[in-house]
Amino acid sequence: MSIRIRTSAFALAVAVGLVSAADAAELRIAAGDTGDALVLLREHLDRFEAATGHNVTIVPMPSSTTDQLAQYRIWLADRSPEVDVFFIDVIWSALLAHHLHDLSEAAADVIDQHIPEIVASQTVDGRLVAIPYYTDAPALYYRTDLLEKHDKTPPETWVEMETTAAEIMAAERAEGNGQMWGFVFQGGLYEGLTANALEWVASNDGGTFIDEEGRITANDPNAVAAFDLASGWVNNISPPGVISYREEESRVFWEAGNAVFMRNWPYAYALGNRPESAVAGNFDVVPLPRGSMGTGSAATLGGWNAAVSAYSTEPEAASELAVFLTSEEIQKDRAIRNSFLPTIASLYDDPEIAEAQPLIPEWRQVVENAVPRPSAVTGIHYSQVSQEIWTAAHNTIAGRGDAASNLAELERRLRFISARGW
């Protein structure tokens, strides 16, 4: 079903304030190119331009969040007015806060619509440094046709996932499908691997590498066991190239019909059901598996937020744009068309969203129980902390050292960073 939200130019003008041609601002917004998100963003920007008279140019960013952050930090360190509005990862608010405009006043009339925990994550020292744009928590995608064909049920544990993936993969290859693999995930050297590794460890009751009090828990025995399990996936149920995969490489591999399971974010749901996808209509999602020692699934809390540069020459117009892009109507449009999880609580009960994307109403509980990365407690040191985590995980799945030695080294390196104070 295709639903298009139609908002009149008059309604938008009331919402954000129609300006005269003389007051029109030239704005630039930085945005990543995951899936077809930029196409929909451009449509939304066209609506904003029609309603306000402002002009907005997209500055395309790489899909890698690590690469995006590196470019943002260059612009902001230089106090550059090159970009007015940024989309920032949920974990960047403390890191970038002193470079961002306080949006408390601009969003005062609408901020209470958003899930309070997400708003709190974007509030630093009493300043609203970004407005929630969409939230995120990953799922385990599975091929309904293949599980039914081979009389399997969706796995509840990582061990069950590994066993089911191996059995279906072997059976399909025996039937001549030599390109079939069991599981794809994000194994590249970047932030996405930190998120994956956190899920392996937290779901196995192995902690979160650094707890909420700042204590380092990286070398927990259950964390070692989780890394041990993951170390056996590459070249067995996962293709060799998975150690370089990010979200898009995983999604493309999956949509080609070459995997039984995939770990990915909700955005891949709508894209996977497009007519050109080889898996359209033949997949579903369940919560990520739990570990053998764990009591439940652990999905990393993700999400993106609209922020305004403190160095923008048009802070008022840029703030209007941030409020517009995070509004209820625009969030609903993105949810229906791109399966992005809203940050506005009421939209999880919207019948049109439920009909178009059944995933979304089911995912509210997953989002509310998602596991945050240790970014709040480590503050400005988080980027270095995350790099150490993804390096330890990558070394393990790539066969460079075993889980125990890599996590012991991770603990040592985190202690060195923490010696300067979180």
VOMARGU-929933 format. One record per residue: x, y, z of N, C-alpha, C in turn. Coordinates in steps of 0.2 Angstrom, whole numbers, padded with zeros to 4 digits, always signed. Example, Ala and Ser with C-alpha at 12.3 -4.5 7.8 and 13.67 -1.06 7.14 Angstrom:
+0066-0028+0039+0062-0022+0039+0066-0016+0039/+0064-0011+0035+0068-0005+0036+0064+0000+0039/
//
This chain:
+0004-0006+0000+0000+0000+0000+0004+0006+0000/+0003+0011-0004+0007+0017-0004+0002+0023-0002/+0005+0026+0003+0001+0032+0006+0006+0038+0006/+0003+0043+0004+0007+0050+0003+0004+0055+0008/+0007+0057+0012+0004+0063+0017+0005+0069+0013/-0001+0072+0012-0001+0079+0008-0002+0084+0013/+0002+0089+0014+0002+0095+0018+0002+0101+0014/-0003+0105+0015-0004+0111+0011+0002+0116+0012/+0004+0120+0007+0009+0125+0009+0006+0130+0014/+0000+0131+0014-0003+0136+0019-0002+0133+0026/-0003+0126+0027-0002+0123+0034+0005+0123+0036/+0010+0122+0031+0017+0122+0033+0019+0129+0034/+0016+0134+0031+0018+0141+0032+0016+0143+0039/+0010+0141+0041+0008+0142+0048+0013+0139+0053/+0015+0133+0051+0019+0129+0056+0026+0132+0057/+0029+0134+0051+0036+0136+0052+0037+0144+0050/+0032+0147+0048+0032+0154+0047+0034+0156+0040/+0030+0158+0036+0031+0160+0029+0035+0167+0029/+0041+0167+0025+0045+0173+0025+0044+0176+0018/+0046+0182+0018+0046+0186+0012+0052+0184+0008/+0052+0186+0001+0058+0184-0003+0064+0188+0000/+0063+0194+0002+0069+0197+0005+0072+0194+0011/+0068+0190+0015+0071+0187+0021+0073+0180+0019/+0072+0177+0013+0074+0170+0012+0081+0169+0013/+0082+0163+0016+0089+0161+0018+0091+0155+0013/+0098+0155+0012+0101+0150+0009+0104+0145+0014/+0101+0139+0014+0103+0134+0019+0106+0128+0016/+0111+0125+0020+0114+0119+0018+0113+0114+0023/+0111+0108+0021+0110+0102+0026+0115+0096+0024/+0118+0094+0029+0122+0088+0028+0118+0081+0030/+0119+0077+0025+0115+0071+0026+0118+0065+0023/+0118+0059+0026+0121+0053+0023+0116+0050+0018/+0119+0045+0014+0116+0042+0008+0114+0035+0009/+0111+0033+0015+0109+0026+0016+0103+0025+0013/+0103+0019+0009+0097+0017+0005+0095+0023+0000/+0088+0024+0000+0086+0030-0004+0083+0036+0000/+0086+0037+0006+0084+0042+0011+0085+0049+0008/+0090+0050+0004+0091+0057+0001+0085+0059-0004/+0082+0054-0007+0077+0055-0012+0071+0058-0008/+0069+0055-0002+0064+0057+0002+0065+0063+0005/+0071+0064+0007+0073+0070+0011+0072+0076+0006/+0074+0075+0000+0074+0081-0005+0066+0083-0006/+0062+0078-0006+0055+0079-0007+0053+0084-0001/+0055+0082+0005+0053+0085+0011+0056+0093+0011/+0062+0093+0008+0065+0100+0008+0061+0104+0003/+0059+0101-0002+0055+0105-0007+0049+0108-0004/+0045+0104+0000+0039+0106+0004+0041+0112+0008/+0047+0111+0012+0049+0117+0016+0050+0123+0012/+0054+0122+0006+0055+0128+0002+0049+0131+0000/+0044+0127-0002+0038+0130-0005+0034+0134+0001/+0034+0131+0007+0031+0135+0012+0034+0141+0015/+0041+0141+0015+0044+0146+0018+0048+0151+0014/+0049+0149+0008+0053+0154+0003+0061+0153+0004/+0063+0149+0009+0070+0147+0010+0072+0143+0005/+0079+0142+0003+0082+0137-0001+0086+0133+0003/+0086+0126+0001+0090+0122+0005+0094+0117+0000/+0100+0117+0001+0105+0112-0003+0107+0107+0001/+0107+0100-0001+0109+0095+0002+0117+0094+0001/+0121+0093+0006+0128+0092+0006+0128+0084+0007/+0129+0080+0002+0129+0073+0003+0135+0070+0007/+0134+0066+0012+0139+0063+0016+0139+0055+0015/+0145+0052+0016+0146+0045+0015+0141+0041+0020/+0139+0035+0018+0135+0031+0023+0138+0029+0029/+0144+0029+0029+0148+0027+0036+0147+0033+0041/+0145+0031+0047+0144+0036+0052+0151+0038+0054/+0156+0034+0054+0162+0036+0056+0165+0041+0052/+0164+0040+0045+0167+0045+0041+0163+0052+0041/+0156+0051+0042+0152+0057+0043+0155+0061+0049/+0156+0058+0055+0158+0062+0061+0165+0065+0060/+0169+0062+0056+0176+0065+0055+0175+0071+0051/+0171+0071+0046+0170+0077+0042+0166+0083+0046/+0161+0081+0050+0158+0086+0055+0163+0089+0059/+0167+0085+0062+0172+0088+0067+0177+0093+0064/+0179+0092+0057+0183+0096+0054+0179+0103+0053/+0173+0103+0051+0169+0109+0050+0168+0113+0056/+0166+0109+0061+0165+0112+0068+0171+0115+0071/+0176+0111+0071+0183+0114+0074+0185+0120+0070/+0184+0121+0064+0185+0127+0060+0180+0132+0061/+0175+0131+0065+0169+0136+0066+0167+0138+0059/+0166+0133+0054+0164+0134+0047+0157+0135+0047/+0154+0140+0043+0147+0141+0042+0145+0137+0035/+0150+0132+0033+0148+0128+0027+0142+0124+0027/+0140+0122+0033+0134+0118+0034+0130+0121+0040/+0123+0122+0039+0119+0125+0044+0115+0119+0048/+0113+0114+0045+0110+0109+0049+0113+0102+0048/+0114+0098+0053+0117+0092+0053+0112+0087+0055/+0113+0081+0053+0110+0075+0056+0115+0071+0060/+0114+0071+0066+0119+0068+0071+0116+0061+0074/+0121+0057+0075+0119+0050+0078+0118+0052+0085/+0114+0047+0088+0111+0048+0095+0117+0048+0100/+0123+0045+0098+0129+0045+0102+0133+0051+0102/+0132+0056+0098+0136+0061+0096+0135+0068+0100/+0129+0068+0104+0127+0074+0107+0131+0077+0112/+0134+0073+0116+0139+0076+0121+0145+0078+0118/+0147+0074+0113+0154+0075+0109+0154+0082+0106/+0148+0084+0103+0147+0090+0098+0144+0095+0102/+0141+0095+0108+0136+0099+0111+0139+0106+0110/+0145+0108+0112+0147+0115+0112+0148+0118+0105/+0147+0114+0100+0147+0117+0093+0140+0118+0091/+0135+0116+0095+0128+0116+0092+0123+0121+0095/+0119+0124+0091+0114+0129+0094+0109+0126+0098/+0107+0129+0103+0102+0127+0108+0095+0128+0105/+0092+0122+0104+0085+0122+0100+0079+0122+0105/+0080+0123+0111+0075+0123+0117+0069+0128+0115/+0071+0134+0113+0066+0139+0112+0062+0137+0105/+0066+0135+0100+0063+0134+0093+0058+0128+0094/+0060+0123+0098+0056+0117+0098+0051+0117+0104/+0050+0122+0108+0047+0122+0114+0039+0119+0113/+0036+0121+0108+0029+0119+0107+0028+0112+0105/+0033+0108+0103+0033+0102+0100+0037+0096+0103/+0042+0098+0107+0046+0093+0110+0043+0088+0114/+0038+0090+0118+0034+0085+0122+0031+0080+0118/+0030+0080+0112+0027+0075+0108+0032+0069+0107/+0039+0070+0108+0044+0065+0107+0045+0061+0113/+0047+0055+0112+0049+0050+0118+0053+0053+0122/+0052+0054+0129+0056+0058+0133+0063+0055+0134/+0064+0049+0134+0071+0046+0134+0075+0048+0129/+0072+0049+0123+0076+0051+0117+0078+0059+0117/+0073+0062+0120+0074+0070+0121+0080+0071+0126/+0080+0067+0131+0085+0067+0136+0092+0066+0134/+0092+0061+0129+0099+0059+0126+0102+0065+0122/+0097+0070+0120+0099+0075+0116+0100+0082+0120/+0099+0081+0126+0099+0087+0130+0106+0087+0134/+0110+0092+0134+0116+0092+0137+0117+0098+0141/+0118+0098+0147+0119+0103+0152+0113+0108+0151/+0107+0105+0151+0101+0109+0150+0099+0112+0143/+0103+0111+0138+0102+0113+0132+0100+0108+0127/+0095+0109+0123+0093+0104+0118+0097+0105+0112/+0102+0101+0111+0107+0102+0106+0104+0099+0099/+0099+0094+0099+0097+0091+0093+0089+0089+0094/+0085+0089+0089+0078+0087+0090+0078+0080+0087/+0075+0075+0090+0074+0068+0087+0071+0068+0081/+0075+0065+0076+0073+0064+0069+0069+0057+0068/+0073+0052+0069+0070+0045+0070+0074+0041+0075/+0071+0036+0078+0075+0032+0082+0076+0025+0078/+0080+0021+0082+0083+0015+0078+0084+0009+0083/+0083+0003+0082+0085-0003+0085+0085-0008+0080/+0090-0012+0080+0091-0017+0074+0086-0023+0076/+0086-0027+0070+0082-0034+0071+0086-0039+0067/+0083-0045+0068+0086-0051+0065+0081-0052+0059/+0083-0051+0053+0079-0052+0047+0080-0060+0045/+0074-0063+0043+0075-0070+0041+0071-0072+0035/+0073-0076+0031+0069-0079+0025+0063-0083+0027/+0057-0081+0027+0052-0085+0029+0051-0091+0024/+0052-0090+0018+0052-0095+0013+0057-0101+0014/+0063-0099+0016+0068-0104+0017+0067-0108+0024/+0065-0104+0029+0064-0108+0035+0058-0112+0035/+0053-0110+0031+0047-0115+0030+0049-0121+0026/+0053-0120+0021+0055-0125+0016+0059-0130+0020/+0063-0128+0025+0067-0133+0029+0065-0134+0036/+0058-0133+0037+0055-0134+0043+0059-0132+0049/+0060-0125+0049+0064-0122+0054+0060-0116+0057/+0061-0114+0063+0058-0108+0066+0063-0103+0068/+0061-0097+0068+0065-0091+0070+0069-0093+0076/+0076-0092+0076+0080-0093+0082+0079-0088+0088/+0079-0091+0094+0079-0087+0100+0086-0085+0103/+0091-0089+0101+0098-0088+0103+0103-0088+0098/+0108-0085+0099+0114-0085+0094+0116-0092+0092/+0116-0096+0096+0118-0103+0094+0113-0106+0090/+0107-0105+0091+0101-0108+0087+0102-0104+0080/+0103-0098+0080+0104-0094+0073+0110-0098+0069/+0115-0099+0073+0121-0102+0069+0120-0109+0067/+0116-0113+0071+0114-0120+0069+0110-0120+0063/+0104-0115+0063+0099-0115+0058+0102-0112+0052/+0106-0107+0052+0110-0104+0046+0114-0109+0043/+0118-0113+0047+0122-0118+0044+0118-0124+0040/+0113-0126+0043+0109-0132+0040+0106-0129+0034/+0103-0124+0034+0099-0121+0028+0104-0120+0022/+0110-0117+0024+0115-0115+0019+0117-0121+0016/+0119-0127+0020+0121-0133+0017+0116-0136+0013/+0110-0136+0015+0105-0139+0011+0103-0135+0004/+0104-0129+0004+0103-0125-0002+0108-0126-0007/+0114-0126-0004+0120-0127-0008+0120-0134-0011/+0118-0139-0008+0117-0146-0010+0112-0146-0016/+0107-0142-0016+0102-0141-0021+0105-0137-0027/+0111-0134-0027+0114-0131-0032+0114-0123-0031/+0112-0121-0025+0112-0113-0024+0119-0112-0021/+0124-0112-0025+0131-0111-0022+0132-0104-0019/+0128-0099-0020+0129-0092-0018+0126-0091-0011/+0122-0096-0008+0119-0095-0002+0124-0095+0004/+0123-0090+0009+0126-0090+0015+0121-0090+0021/+0123-0091+0027+0119-0091+0032+0117-0084+0035/+0122-0080+0036+0121-0074+0040+0125-0068+0038/+0123-0062+0037+0127-0056+0036+0125-0051+0041/+0130-0048+0043+0130-0042+0048+0135-0037+0046/+0136-0032+0051+0141-0027+0049+0147-0028+0053/+0152-0031+0049+0159-0033+0052+0165-0028+0050/+0163-0022+0047+0169-0018+0045+0171-0014+0051/+0177-0011+0050+0180-0007+0055+0177+0000+0056/+0172+0000+0059+0168+0007+0060+0163+0006+0066/+0159+0011+0067+0154+0011+0073+0149+0006+0073/+0147+0004+0067+0142-0002+0066+0145-0008+0069/+0151-0010+0069+0154-0016+0072+0153-0015+0080/+0154-0009+0083+0153-0008+0090+0146-0010+0092/+0141-0008+0088+0134-0009+0089+0133-0017+0089/+0136-0020+0084+0135-0027+0084+0138-0031+0090/+0144-0029+0091+0148-0032+0097+0144-0031+0103/+0142-0025+0104+0138-0023+0110+0132-0028+0111/+0129-0030+0106+0123-0034+0106+0125-0042+0107/+0131-0044+0105+0133-0051+0106+0134-0051+0114/+0138-0046+0116+0140-0046+0123+0134-0045+0128/+0130-0040+0127+0125-0038+0132+0120-0044+0132/+0118-0047+0126+0113-0052+0126+0116-0058+0129/+0122-0059+0131+0125-0065+0134+0127-0063+0142/+0124-0058+0144+0125-0055+0151+0132-0054+0152/+0135-0051+0147+0142-0049+0148+0144-0042+0149/+0139-0038+0150+0140-0031+0152+0139-0027+0145/+0142-0021+0146+0141-0016+0140+0148-0013+0139/+0154-0016+0140+0160-0014+0140+0162-0009+0145/+0158-0004+0146+0159+0001+0151+0152+0002+0154/+0151+0001+0161+0144+0002+0163+0142+0009+0165/+0136+0011+0167+0134+0017+0168+0138+0021+0173/+0141+0018+0178+0146+0021+0183+0153+0023+0180/+0154+0021+0174+0161+0022+0171+0166+0016+0172/+0163+0010+0176+0167+0005+0177+0168+0001+0171/+0174-0002+0169+0176-0005+0163+0175-0013+0164/+0170-0016+0160+0168-0023+0161+0170-0027+0155/+0174-0024+0150+0176-0027+0144+0178-0035+0144/+0182-0036+0150+0185-0043+0150+0180-0048+0154/+0174-0047+0154+0169-0051+0158+0169-0058+0154/+0169-0064+0158+0169-0070+0155+0164-0072+0150/+0158-0069+0151+0152-0070+0147+0153-0066+0140/+0157-0060+0141+0159-0056+0135+0164-0060+0131/+0168-0064+0134+0173-0068+0130+0170-0073+0127/+0165-0076+0130+0161-0082+0127+0157-0079+0121/+0154-0073+0121+0150-0070+0116+0155-0069+0110/+0161-0066+0111+0166-0065+0106+0168-0072+0103/+0169-0077+0107+0171-0083+0104+0166-0086+0099/+0160-0085+0101+0155-0088+0096+0155-0084+0090/+0155-0078+0090+0155-0074+0084+0161-0075+0080/+0167-0077+0083+0173-0078+0079+0172-0084+0074/+0168-0088+0075+0167-0094+0071+0162-0093+0065/+0159-0087+0065+0154-0086+0059+0158-0085+0052/+0163-0081+0052+0166-0079+0046+0169-0085+0042/+0167-0086+0036+0169-0092+0032+0166-0098+0033/+0161-0098+0038+0157-0104+0040+0150-0102+0038/+0147-0098+0042+0140-0096+0040+0140-0089+0037/+0145-0085+0037+0145-0078+0034+0151-0078+0029/+0150-0074+0024+0155-0074+0018+0161-0070+0021/+0167-0072+0018+0173-0069+0020+0173-0061+0020/+0169-0058+0015+0169-0051+0014+0165-0048+0020/+0162-0051+0024+0158-0048+0029+0162-0044+0034/+0169-0045+0034+0173-0042+0039+0174-0035+0036/+0171-0033+0030+0172-0026+0028+0165-0023+0027/+0160-0027+0028+0153-0025+0027+0151-0019+0032/+0147-0015+0029+0143-0010+0033+0136-0011+0032/+0131-0007+0034+0124-0008+0033+0122-0009+0026/+0124-0005+0021+0122-0006+0014+0125-0012+0011/+0131-0014+0012+0134-0020+0009+0130-0026+0012/+0128-0026+0018+0124-0031+0021+0117-0032+0017/+0114-0026+0017+0107-0025+0014+0107-0028+0007/+0112-0025+0003+0113-0027-0004+0113-0035-0005/+0118-0038-0001+0119-0045-0001+0112-0049+0000/+0109-0046+0006+0103-0049+0008+0097-0049+0002/+0097-0043-0001+0091-0042-0006+0093-0046-0012/+0099-0048-0013+0100-0052-0019+0098-0059-0018/+0096-0061-0012+0093-0067-0010+0099-0072-0008/+0104-0069-0006+0110-0074-0004+0111-0075+0003/+0107-0074+0008+0108-0075+0015+0101-0077+0018/+0102-0082+0023+0096-0084+0027+0094-0079+0032/+0099-0076+0035+0098-0071+0041+0102-0065+0039/+0100-0059+0042+0103-0053+0042+0102-0049+0048/+0107-0046+0051+0106-0041+0056+0106-0034+0053/+0101-0030+0054+0101-0024+0051+0096-0019+0054/+0096-0013+0053+0091-0008+0056+0084-0008+0052/+0079-0005+0055+0073-0005+0051+0072-0003+0044/+0077+0002+0043+0076+0005+0036+0077+0000+0030/+0080-0006+0032+0080-0011+0027+0074-0015+0025/+0069-0014+0030+0063-0018+0029+0059-0015+0023/+0058-0009+0022+0054-0006+0017+0058-0007+0010/+0065-0006+0010+0069-0007+0004+0068-0015+0002/+0068-0019+0007+0068-0026+0005+0062-0029+0002/+0057-0025+0003+0050-0027+0000+0049-0023-0007/+0054-0019-0009+0053-0016-0016+0052-0022-0021/+0049-0020-0027+0048-0026-0032+0055-0028-0035/+0060-0024-0035+0066-0026-0038+0070-0031-0033/+0068-0031-0027+0072-0035-0022+0070-0043-0023/+0075-0047-0023+0074-0054-0023+0071-0057-0017/+0070-0054-0012+0067-0057-0006+0060-0054-0004/+0058-0049-0008+0052-0046-0007+0046-0051-0006/+0043-0050+0000+0037-0054+0002+0039-0061+0005/+0046-0062+0006+0048-0068+0008+0053-0067+0014/+0051-0062+0018+0055-0061+0024+0051-0058+0030/+0054-0059+0036+0051-0056+0041+0056-0054+0046/+0055-0051+0052+0060-0049+0057+0057-0052+0064/+0062-0053+0068+0061-0055+0075+0066-0051+0079/+0065-0051+0086+0071-0048+0090+0077-0051+0089/+0083-0048+0090+0089-0051+0089+0090-0057+0095/+0094-0062+0093+0094-0068+0098+0097-0066+0104/+0096-0070+0109+0100-0069+0116+0105-0074+0116/+0110-0072+0120+0116-0077+0121+0114-0083+0126/+0118-0088+0126+0117-0094+0130+0117-0092+0137/+0120-0087+0140+0120-0085+0147+0115-0079+0148/+0112-0077+0143+0108-0071+0144+0101-0073+0144/+0097-0068+0147+0090-0069+0148+0085-0066+0142/+0088-0062+0138+0084-0058+0133+0089-0055+0128/+0085-0053+0123+0088-0049+0117+0091-0043+0119/+0096-0041+0116+0099-0034+0117+0100-0031+0110/+0096-0026+0109+0097-0022+0103+0100-0015+0104/+0105-0013+0100+0108-0007+0102+0104-0001+0100/+0103+0004+0105+0099+0010+0103+0103+0014+0098/+0099+0016+0093+0102+0020+0088+0097+0026+0087/+0098+0029+0081+0094+0035+0079+0098+0041+0077/+0094+0045+0074+0097+0052+0071+0093+0058+0073/+0096+0063+0074+0093+0069+0076+0095+0075+0072/+0091+0080+0072+0093+0086+0068+0096+0092+0073/+0102+0094+0071+0105+0099+0075+0107+0105+0070/+0108+0111+0073+0110+0117+0070+0116+0119+0072/+0121+0120+0068+0127+0123+0069+0127+0129+0073/+0131+0130+0078+0132+0136+0082+0135+0141+0077/+0138+0139+0071+0142+0144+0067+0138+0146+0061/+0131+0143+0061+0127+0145+0055+0126+0153+0055/+0126+0155+0049+0124+0162+0048+0117+0164+0048/+0113+0158+0048+0105+0159+0048+0102+0154+0053/+0104+0155+0059+0102+0151+0065+0094+0150+0065/+0090+0156+0064+0083+0156+0065+0080+0151+0059/+0082+0152+0053+0079+0148+0048+0081+0141+0048/+0088+0140+0050+0090+0133+0051+0086+0130+0057/+0084+0133+0062+0080+0130+0067+0073+0129+0065/+0071+0133+0061+0064+0131+0057+0064+0125+0054/+0070+0124+0050+0071+0118+0046+0071+0112+0050/+0075+0112+0056+0076+0107+0060+0069+0105+0063/+0065+0110+0065+0058+0108+0068+0054+0105+0063/+0054+0108+0057+0050+0105+0051+0052+0098+0050/+0058+0096+0049+0060+0089+0047+0059+0084+0053/+0058+0086+0059+0056+0082+0064+0049+0082+0066/+0045+0085+0062+0038+0086+0064+0034+0079+0063/+0028+0079+0066+0024+0073+0066+0022+0071+0059/+0020+0076+0055+0018+0074+0048+0024+0071+0044/+0030+0074+0045+0036+0072+0041+0038+0065+0044/+0038+0064+0050+0040+0058+0053+0035+0052+0051/+0029+0054+0050+0024+0049+0048+0025+0047+0041/+0027+0052+0036+0029+0050+0030+0035+0046+0029/+0040+0047+0033+0046+0043+0033+0044+0036+0035/+0040+0035+0041+0039+0029+0043+0035+0025+0038/+0030+0028+0035+0026+0024+0030+0031+0022+0024/+0035+0027+0021+0038+0025+0015+0045+0022+0016/+0048+0023+0021+0055+0021+0022+0056+0016+0029/+0051+0015+0032+0050+0011+0038+0055+0014+0044/+0056+0020+0044+0060+0023+0049+0056+0024+0056/+0059+0022+0061+0055+0022+0068+0054+0029+0070/+0048+0031+0072+0046+0038+0074+0049+0039+0081/+0050+0045+0082+0052+0047+0089+0046+0050+0093/+0041+0051+0089+0034+0054+0092+0030+0048+0094/+0029+0048+0100+0026+0042+0103+0019+0040+0100/+0015+0045+0098+0008+0044+0096+0008+0040+0089/+0013+0041+0085+0014+0038+0079+0014+0030+0079/+0016+0027+0085+0016+0020+0085+0009+0017+0085/+0004+0021+0086-0003+0019+0086-0006+0021+0080/-0003+0024+0075-0006+0026+0069-0008+0020+0065/-0014+0020+0063-0017+0014+0059-0014+0014+0052/-0012+0020+0049-0010+0020+0042-0002+0018+0042/+0001+0019+0047+0008+0017+0048+0008+0009+0049/+0004+0007+0053+0003+0000+0055+0001-0004+0048/-0003-0002+0044-0005-0005+0038+0001-0005+0033/+0005+0000+0032+0010+0001+0028+0016-0003+0030/+0018-0002+0036+0024-0005+0039+0022-0009+0046/+0020-0015+0045+0018-0018+0052+0024-0019+0057/+0030-0018+0054+0036-0019+0059+0035-0013+0064/+0033-0007+0062+0034-0002+0067+0030-0002+0073/+0023-0003+0073+0020-0004+0080+0023-0009+0084/+0025-0015+0081+0028-0020+0085+0035-0018+0088/+0038-0013+0086+0045-0012+0088+0046-0006+0093/+0040-0004+0096+0040+0001+0101+0044-0002+0107/+0042-0008+0109+0045-0011+0115+0052-0012+0114/+0054-0014+0108+0061-0015+0107+0065-0009+0108/+0062-0003+0105+0066+0003+0106+0066+0005+0113/+0061+0004+0117+0061+0007+0124+0065+0003+0128/+0067-0004+0126+0071-0008+0130+0078-0009+0127/+0080-0004+0122+0086-0005+0118+0092-0003+0123/+0098-0006+0121+0104-0005+0125+0108+0001+0123/+0109+0006+0127+0113+0012+0124+0121+0010+0124/+0124+0013+0119+0132+0012+0119+0134+0017+0125/+0140+0016+0127+0143+0019+0133+0146+0026+0131/+0141+0030+0127+0143+0037+0125+0142+0042+0130/+0137+0041+0134+0135+0046+0139+0141+0047+0145/+0143+0041+0147+0147+0041+0153+0154+0042+0150/+0156+0041+0144+0163+0042+0142+0164+0049+0138/+0158+0052+0137+0158+0059+0134+0162+0060+0128/+0167+0065+0129+0171+0067+0123+0176+0061+0121/+0177+0056+0125+0181+0051+0124+0178+0045+0120/+0171+0046+0119+0168+0040+0116+0171+0038+0109/+0172+0042+0105+0175+0040+0098+0181+0036+0099/+0186+0037+0104+0191+0033+0105+0189+0027+0108/+0185+0027+0113+0182+0021+0116+0179+0016+0111/+0175+0019+0106+0172+0015+0101+0177+0012+0096/+0182+0015+0095+0187+0013+0090+0190+0007+0093/+0192+0007+0100+0195+0002+0103+0190-0005+0103/+0184-0003+0104+0179-0009+0104+0179-0012+0097/+0178-0008+0092+0177-0011+0085+0183-0014+0083/+0189-0012+0085+0195-0015+0084+0196-0022+0087/+0194-0022+0093+0194-0029+0097+0190-0034+0093/+0184-0032+0092+0179-0036+0088+0181-0038+0081/+0184-0033+0078+0186-0035+0071+0192-0040+0071/+0197-0039+0076+0203-0043+0076+0200-0050+0078/+0195-0051+0082+0192-0057+0084+0189-0061+0078/+0185-0058+0074+0181-0061+0069+0186-0062+0063/+0191-0058+0062+0196-0059+0057+0201-0064+0058/+0201-0067+0064+0206-0072+0066+0213-0069+0068/+0213-0063+0070+0219-0060+0073+0219-0060+0081/+0221-0066+0084+0220-0066+0091+0214-0069+0093/+0214-0073+0099+0207-0076+0101+0203-0070+0105/+0197-0072+0107+0193-0068+0110+0196-0066+0117/+0198-0070+0121+0201-0069+0127+0207-0064+0127/+0211-0065+0123+0217-0060+0122+0215-0053+0119/+0210-0053+0115+0208-0047+0112+0204-0043+0117/+0200-0046+0121+0196-0042+0126+0200-0040+0132/+0206-0044+0133+0210-0042+0139+0214-0036+0136/+0216-0036+0130+0219-0030+0127+0214-0024+0127/+0208-0025+0125+0203-0020+0125+0202-0017+0132/+0202-0021+0137+0202-0018+0144+0208-0014+0146/+0214-0016+0144+0220-0012+0145+0219-0006+0142/+0217-0005+0136+0217+0001+0132+0212+0006+0135/+0206+0003+0137+0201+0007+0140+0203+0010+0147/+0207+0006+0150+0209+0009+0157+0214+0014+0155/+0218+0014+0150+0223+0019+0149+0219+0026+0147/+0213+0025+0143+0209+0031+0141+0206+0034+0147/+0203+0029+0152+0199+0032+0157+0204+0035+0163/+0210+0034+0162+0215+0037+0167+0215+0044+0167/+0213+0047+0161+0212+0054+0160+0205+0057+0162/+0201+0052+0164+0194+0054+0167+0189+0054+0161/+0184+0051+0163+0178+0051+0158+0175+0058+0157/
//
